[in-house]
Amino acid sequence: MIPLPPSRLRAALAPLRGKVLRLEIAGLGFGPQLTLDAIGLRPAFGRPDVTVRASLADYAALALRREDPDTLFFTRRLVLEGDTALGLELKNALDALGGLVPPRAGL
């Protein structure tokens, strides 16, 4: 369980409530599946509603704001499958937050 503070992050992830998001690692064919409940993110089981697939390096680059998700998507380094509308809604909501990790110079 990953508790989330009552904040803009919780609001950004609200579309995930009752849905299953799979963060698949490209080339490995597996990755964590998460859903949102009243407390925070928790592991989820069953068929995912949306799958996001990228390499581990690309996930790290996204988290550190070294890469833009649109660039990765249009270069086919980030793939959305399933409920793509849900995936885009989550992406846009997280983009509106300005990133979870501030950009770091020189990285």
Stockholm file with secondary structure:
# STOCKHOLM 1.0

chainA/1-107         MIPLPPSRLRAALAPLRGKVLRLEIAGLGFGPQLTLDAIGLRPAFGRPDVTVRASLADYAALALRREDPDTLFFTRRLVLEGDTALGLELKNALDALGGLVPPRAGL
#=GR chainA/1-107 SS CEECCTTHHHHHHGGGBTCCEEEEETTTTBCCEEEECSSEEEECCSSCSEEEEECHHHHHHHHTTSSCHHHHHHTTSEEEEECHHHHHHHHHHHHHTTCSSCCCTTC
#=GC SS_cons         CEECCTTHHHHHHGGGBTCCEEEEETTTTBCCEEEECSSEEEECCSSCSEEEEECHHHHHHHHTTSSCHHHHHHTTSEEEEECHHHHHHHHHHHHHTTCSSCCCTTC
//
